Amino acid sequence: MLKNKYLLVGLVLLGFVIVYFSFFDGAGSSSSAALDASVDREAYSQQIKQEREKKDQTFKTGADSPLPDKASFNGLSYFPADPAYRVTARLEPFADKTQKLVVRMSDGSEEVYDKFAHAVFNLNGETCRLLIVRVQDTYSILFRDATSGQETYGGGRYLEINPAQLTDSQVLLDFNTAYNPYCAYNPTYACPLPPAENKLTTAVKAGERYH
């Protein structure tokens, strides 16, 4: 069985994250700067559309595509881009910066990630709290929600965070960029499973779908 592609997925999407956030917010990171989740709806939708088309092309033709049958691939399924799912979250950092999280993989193995902080935010009228993990310089949230196993992949989805959108107290989260792990499309990949605490009761109808 192939080894975990989590880091590879992060690297593949890193370019998207950088382009995406630089397009909408050029403020960069700062210990005192406030992050603004507001965007121009039309420009936002167009940018999301373009980045999704690029990803479809990568899946269709890329050497690292997880698809076992590229010929029949007609594009990934997504929820419509919705700025309501782009939120500014309050960070709750750990006093002990060395805390680790043992993450179970889809093939039964385990990996160890750094615990970075909890992100606390409001979504769909609910207060949500998700753990952010760090692998080298990649910050991610592995999560499930009320759509998991219904409209989205049952094993959960991932959300990458641009370090430029982190301050000492806030982080910008855009669930429109949430994506499925490679094991959703090819069971020979081993992917990290979201920790139990990262199960949201609300339905995150944003990002990549599975049906």
N, C-alpha and C positions, 0 to 999 in steps of 0.2 A: 504493500500500500504506500502511496506517495506520502511524503511528510507534510506537515502543516504548511499551508500557503498563506497564513494570516499576514506575515510580513510582506510577502510578495504582493498580496492584494493591496496592502497599505501603500507600497511603493507605486503600484500601478495607478492608484487613485490620488497620489500625492500631487501630481501635476494638476489634476482637476481641482483639488482643494485650493491650491495656491492661486490658480487662475480665477476660480470662482470667487474667493474672498477678496482678492485684489480688485476685482471688477466692482464689487459692492461696497467695500470698506477698506480704504487705504490708510486707515489710522495706525495700524500696526499695534504691537503690544506695548503696554506701559503699566507701571504699577499704579498710576493714578487715572489713566484715561478710562472713560465710560464707554461701553460697547453699545451700539445702537442697532437694533434688529430691524428697523424700518427700511424699506426699499421701494423703488419705483416698480409697481406691479408689472407693467408691460415689459420693462427691461429685464426684470427678474425672470419672468416666464420665458422670455426669449433665450436668456443665457442658460437656464436649466434645460431647455429644449436642445440647444446646441451641444451641451455636454453629454446629454443622454444619447444623442446621435453618434457622438464620438465613441462612447462606450459600446454601443451596438456594433459599430464598425470594428472595434478591437475584439469583441467576442466573435465576430464573423470571420475575421481574417488574421487575428493576432496569433503569434506562436505560443503565447502563454494562455490562450483561451481555454477555459475548462470544458467547453462543449465537446462531447464525443462525436456529435454529428453537426458540423458547421453548415453543411449544405442545406439543411432544412430549417435553419435558424432565420426567423423573420423579425427579430427584435425582442428586447426585454419588455416586460409589462410594468407600467408605472401608474401611480396615482397622479392626478393633475397637480402641477406646481401650485402651492398655496402658501403665501407669506405668513399665514397664521401659525404655521409649523416652524417658523424661524424665530427662535426665542432667545432672550438673554437670561442666563442662569446665574444664580449666586453660587460661588464656590465655598465648600466647606473642606478645607485642606486637613490632612492628618497631622497631628502634632509629632507623631513618629514618622519621619520621612522614609523609613526603611521597611515599612509594612509591605507584605507580599500577599498575592492572591493565587491560590492553586486553582487553575482552570481546567475543567474536564473537557477533553476533546471528543469529537464525534466518533472516533474509533476506539474510545475507552482509555486512551492514554491521558497523561496530564502534563501541563506546562505551568510555569510560575511567572506571573507578571507583577510589576510594581503597582501598588495602589497609589493613585495620584491625589484624588479628591472626590467628594460627592458634589454633583451639580443639582441644585434645587431650583425649580421653576414651576410656572403655572402653564397648564395646557388643557384645553377643553374644559376650563372651569375647575380643574383639579390641581392640587399641589403634588408635584412629582419629584422624586429623588433618585438619581442614578449614579452608580459608581463609575468613575473614569479610571481606566488603567493605562499604564505606559509600558511600551516595549521599545527600548532605546529612545529614539526621538519621536516615536509615533504615539499619539494620544488617541484613545478610542473608547467608545461605549458599546458594550455588547448587551443587547436588550431584547426582551419580548414585550408584547402588548396584546390588547384584546383582539387584534387582527391575526395574530400568530396561529398558524394551522388552519386559518380560514381564508383570508385574502392574501396573507403573506406567508413566508416560509416558517414552518413549525419550529425549526431549530433556532429561530431568532434572526435578527438583523444586526448590522454593524453601522456605527456612525463615527467617521473620522473627524478629528478636530485639528484645525490649523493652529500651530503654536502661536502664530501672530494674532490669533483671536482669543488669547488667554491673557488676563491680567492677574494681579494678586488676589482679586476678589470676584471676578466674573469670567464667564466663558460664553461665546456665541454658539448656539446649537441650531443646526438646520436639518430637520428631519426629512426635508425634501431630498437630501443627499443620502439617506439611509439605504443600505444595499444588502443583498443576500451574500452569504459566504459561498465560496466555490463549491462546497459539498452539496449545495442546493441543486447544482446542475450536473455534478459528477460525484458519485459516492466513493470514488477512489481517493478523494481529498479528505484529509482530516482537519476539521475546523473547530475553533474554540466555541464552547457553548456558554451562553450568558449565565452569570451567577444568579442564584435564586432571588437575591435582593433587587435585581434589575428587571423585574416583571411589573409592567405598568398595567393598571386596571383600565385605563382609558384606551380607546382605539386610535392608533397613530396612522391615520389615512394619508400618509405622505411617503414619498420615496418609492423604492422598488417593491413591486408586487410579486406574486408567485403563480398566479393563475390568469 
